[in-house]
C-alpha cells in the first residue's frame, strides 16, 4: 500500500511532453500532478515538488527546451542510478513516448538519433494529435529501465496486435543469407613474371538499418515489457440522439454539453452523436455537413479548450438525419443508421434527448417506440421542461408518457439539480453532522432562496408570457433546491431513497396563501413587439409576472414555524442565485449585546461558494471585549479544489443518463406535488383576483412591496459592519 513506499525517495520524470499547447489541460505535467500528487494529498502524503522533473515548456525555442531538460535528466539519472520504472502508452499510430513513426520514417537519420547509445532528449512532430510538437527522451533511455510497463487503451490494442505480429515474425524467422563481401583495391603492383599483385581491405561499415513500423519493436528487442490492457467495452455501443437538433436549445445548450463531455473523454469511446429534426421546419438542413456548418460550428468554436483537432474529432462522431415522425419510412431510416453504427457491438444502447415542445412528446415517443427502439440494449428518454402549465396538464403529460415508457426510462431534466452547489447540499448537510443539526427550527429564523437575472425576456417573450416567472423558475428549479435544503437524511444515497425524501418534504408544504405573495412586472415589458401583439389579440395588457416573492411553510417538527421565502425575478440588478439560512438572533441582554444574526450562505451562481457569516473580535489595541464584527468563514470551491472549470449542468445530466443515474432528475410524484403547492396560488392570481403585477424599474431590486413582505416574515438585512440595512457584499 501507500505506506510501504518512501515517497521522499521517489523522483518522477516525463518521457514526453507536449510543446506549445494552448490549453493547460493539454499538458502532460498537469495530468501527472492531478493523478499522482493530488491523490496522494487526499491520503495525507505530501510529494516533494522538486522531485517532479518535467520539461520547462516556457523555454523557447523547442530545441533549447529539450537541451535544458536533457541536462537536468542526466543529472537526475546519474544521482539515482535510474531509471528504475518506465510507463508507456501505445498510440493508435503505433508510437510510444512521442517517438512517432511518421516522424522518423520521413527522414531515416532520425531513427539513428532516436536509438543513439547516449541519453538524449528529442524534438519530434506529429500530424495526428492535437499538439504537434513534442519534447521526449530517446529510446535508449527507455530501454535502460529495469521495468517497463505498457498500457493499452481503446484502439491501441489493435496497434499492439500488429506490432506483436511483426516482432514474432522477425524473432522466429530464418537467418538471412550472408551478404557477399566485396573487396576494394587499395594498391596494385605488376611483377616481373606478369602477375598482378593486389592489396585490398574488407569494409566493415554497416548498412543503415531500416526503421521499424513502431519504436516499440526496438524496445522489445532488448527489454522485457509488462503489458496492461485497460478496460475496453467490446459489448456496448451508445447512440445519443438529439431530437429538435436544429433548434435554439440544442445548439446553445445540448450539443455544447455533449462536446464538453467529448473533450473530457467522458463519452464512451463507441458513442455516436446523431442530430434529428423535421425538414419541414428546417429546410436549410438536409445533411450532416449543413447541420455542422450552419448550426453547431459557430457555437462549438466558442467553447473553452476547443481547438481545430478537437472539433474535427467531434465532427467524425456526428451524424444528422432529417426525420418527419409522421412518416414511418424516415423513422425507420434513423433506426437503420443507428443499427449500422453499432453493428460491431452486442448491445445497442440509445439515449433520446427530446429538445422539443411538450405537446410533441407523446407523438414522438410513440413513433420511436414502434420504429426506432433497441432490441438489445437500453433506451432512455430525456424530456425538457415545461412539464405542463398546471397540475392537470402535468398529469396528462405524465399519463401520455407512461403509455410508452416506464418511469425508469423517463428522465425529466431540471438543470438546476446539476449545478455544483445544489449537488453539494446533501453533502453539506449530512456529511457534516454538526452543520446538519443547525438545519432546524430551534436555530433557524428564516430560509431565503433567491434567483435574480439582470436581463429581460428578449427573444422568448411569446413563450414567457404564457408561463410567467412562477412557472418558469419557482415551481421547478427553486422548489428542487428547497427540497434539498429541507429534507431529512435518506436511507441511502440510492436515487429512489433520495427522491422519496424530497417527495416527503413537498407533501408537508402548505399550498401558498395569496396574501403571502407579491408579483411584479418590469417597466418596458409591455413594449416588446411580441407582447404588444398578444395584448392586441386578447384585448388587455399582459398580467404576466416577471418577478415574484412567495412565502411557504412546512408542517413538520424540524421546520415548524420557519418561513421559506422564495424570490425570483428578471430585469433585476444582478445575476445571482443564493440560498440563505438566517439564524435566530441572540436574546436581549446576551453576553455581547445586540449583534447581527449569523447566516449560512450558499451561492449557487455565479462564483460558487459556501460561507458562514459569524461574529469575531475586532483587532486593535483600543478594542474592548465586546467590540465584535461580522466576518465570514469562506469555502471557495474553485480555490480549495483548484478547479479551472466546473462542468455545466447539462454536461452532468447527460452523463448521468448515459450511466443510468437518476438522482438529479424529477420523478413524477415530485412534479405533481410541486404543482399541488402552486396551483391554488396561480388560479387565484390569474382567474379570481386577476391581479395586476406591481411595476418596478429595469435593473432595480424589484417592487418595494416585496421587501415589505420579506421583512414582515422576520428577515433582517445587515451591512458588513452588522448595522441593519442593505448588505454591501451579497444582498438579495
C-alpha positions, 0 to 999 in steps of 0.5 A, a space after each residue: 500500500 501507500 505506506 510501504 513506499 518512501 515517497 521522499 525517495 521517489 523522483 518522477 520524470 516525463 518521457 514526453 511532453 507536449 510543446 506549445 499547447 494552448 490549453 493547460 489541460 493539454 499538458 502532460 505535467 498537469 495530468 501527472 500532478 492531478 493523478 499522482 500528487 493530488 491523490 496522494 494529498 487526499 491520503 495525507 502524503 505530501 510529494 516533494 515538488 522538486 522531485 517532479 522533473 518535467 520539461 520547462 515548456 516556457 523555454 523557447 525555442 523547442 530545441 533549447 527546451 529539450 537541451 535544458 531538460 536533457 541536462 537536468 535528466 542526466 543529472 537526475 539519472 546519474 544521482 539515482 542510478 535510474 531509471 528504475 520504472 518506465 510507463 508507456 502508452 501505445 498510440 493508435 499510430 503505433 508510437 510510444 513516448 512521442 517517438 512517432 513513426 511518421 516522424 522518423 520514417 520521413 527522414 531515416 537519420 532520425 531513427 539513428 538519433 532516436 536509438 543513439 547509445 547516449 541519453 538524449 532528449 528529442 524534438 519530434 512532430 506529429 500530424 495526428 494529435 492535437 499538439 504537434 510538437 513534442 519534447 521526449 527522451 530517446 529510446 535508449 533511455 527507455 530501454 535502460 529501465 529495469 521495468 517497463 510497463 505498457 498500457 493499452 487503451 481503446 484502439 491501441 490494442 489493435 496497434 499492439 496486435 500488429 506490432 506483436 505480429 511483426 516482432 514474432 515474425 522477425 524473432 522466429 524467422 530464418 537467418 538471412 543469407 550472408 551478404 557477399 563481401 566485396 573487396 576494394 583495391 587499395 594498391 596494385 603492383 605488376 611483377 616481373 613474371 606478369 602477375 598482378 599483385 593486389 592489396 585490398 581491405 574488407 569494409 566493415 561499415 554497416 548498412 543503415 538499418 531500416 526503421 521499424 513500423 513502431 519504436 516499440 519493436 526496438 524496445 522489445 528487442 532488448 527489454 522485457 515489457 509488462 503489458 496492461 490492457 485497460 478496460 475496453 467495452 467490446 459489448 456496448 455501443 451508445 447512440 445519443 440522439 438529439 431530437 429538435 437538433 436544429 433548434 435554439 436549445 440544442 445548439 446553445 445548450 445540448 450539443 455544447 454539453 455533449 462536446 464538453 463531455 467529448 473533450 473530457 473523454 467522458 463519452 464512451 469511446 463507441 458513442 455516436 452523436 446523431 442530430 434529428 429534426 423535421 425538414 419541414 421546419 428546417 429546410 436549410 438542413 438536409 445533411 450532416 455537413 449543413 447541420 455542422 456548418 450552419 448550426 453547431 460550428 459557430 457555437 462549438 468554436 466558442 467553447 473553452 479548450 476547443 481547438 481545430 483537432 478537437 472539433 474535427 474529432 467531434 465532427 467524425 462522431 456526428 451524424 444528422 438525419 432529417 426525420 418527419 415522425 409522421 412518416 414511418 419510412 424516415 423513422 425507420 431510416 434513423 433506426 437503420 443508421 443507428 443499427 449500422 453504427 453499432 453493428 460491431 457491438 452486442 448491445 445497442 444502447 440509445 439515449 433520446 434527448 427530446 429538445 422539443 415542445 411538450 405537446 410533441 412528446 407523446 407523438 414522438 415517443 410513440 413513433 420511436 417506440 414502434 420504429 426506432 427502439 433497441 432490441 438489445 440494449 437500453 433506451 432512455 428518454 430525456 424530456 425538457 421542461 415545461 412539464 405542463 402549465 398546471 397540475 392537470 396538464 402535468 398529469 396528462 403529460 405524465 399519463 401520455 408518457 407512461 403509455 410508452 415508457 416506464 418511469 425508469 426510462 423517463 428522465 425529466 431534466 431540471 438543470 438546476 439539480 446539476 449545478 455544483 452547489 445544489 449537488 453539494 447540499 446533501 453533502 453539506 448537510 449530512 456529511 457534516 453532522 454538526 452543520 446538519 443539526 443547525 438545519 432546524 427550527 430551534 436555530 433557524 429564523 428564516 430560509 431565503 432562496 433567491 434567483 435574480 437575472 439582470 436581463 429581460 425576456 428578449 427573444 422568448 417573450 411569446 413563450 414567457 408570457 404564457 408561463 410567467 416567472 412562477 412557472 418558469 423558475 419557482 415551481 421547478 428549479 427553486 422548489 428542487 433546491 428547497 427540497 434539498 435544503 429541507 429534507 431529512 437524511 435518506 436511507 441511502 444515497 440510492 436515487 429512489 431513497 433520495 427522491 422519496 425524501 424530497 417527495 416527503 418534504 413537498 407533501 408537508 408544504 402548505 399550498 401558498 396563501 395569496 396574501 403571502 405573495 407579491 408579483 411584479 412586472 418590469 417597466 418596458 415589458 409591455 413594449 416588446 413587439 411580441 407582447 404588444 401583439 398578444 395584448 392586441 389579440 386578447 384585448 388587455 395588457 399582459 398580467 404576466 409576472 416577471 418577478 415574484 416573492 412567495 412565502 411557504 411553510 412546512 408542517 413538520 417538527 424540524 421546520 415548524 414555524 420557519 418561513 421559506 421565502 422564495 424570490 425570483 425575478 428578471 430585469 433585476 440588478 444582478 445575476 445571482 442565485 443564493 440560498 440563505 439560512 438566517 439564524 435566530 438572533 441572540 436574546 436581549 441582554 446576551 453576553 455581547 449585546 445586540 449583534 447581527 444574526 449569523 447566516 449560512 450562505 450558499 451561492 449557487 451562481 455565479 462564483 460558487 461558494 459556501 460561507 458562514 457569516 459569524 461574529 469575531 473580535 475586532 483587532 486593535 489595541 483600543 478594542 474592548 471585549 465586546 467590540 465584535 464584527 461580522 466576518 465570514 468563514 469562506 469555502 471557495 470551491 474553485 480555490 480549495 479544489 483548484 478547479 479551472 472549470 466546473 462542468 455545466 449542468 447539462 454536461 452532468 445530466 447527460 452523463 448521468 443518463 448515459 450511466 443510468 443515474 437518476 438522482 438529479 432528475 424529477 420523478 413524477 410524484 415530485 412534479 405533481 406535488 410541486 404543482 399541488 403547492 402552486 396551483 391554488 396560488 396561480 388560479 387565484 392570481 390569474 382567474 379570481 383576483 386577476 391581479 395586476 403585477 406591481 411595476 418596478 424599474 429595469 435593473 432595480 431590486 424589484 417592487 418595494 412591496 416585496 421587501 415589505 413582505 420579506 421583512 414582515 416574515 422576520 428577515 433582517 438585512 445587515 451591512 458588513 459592519 452588522 448595522 441593519 440595512 442593505 448588505 454591501 457584499 451579497 444582498 438579495 
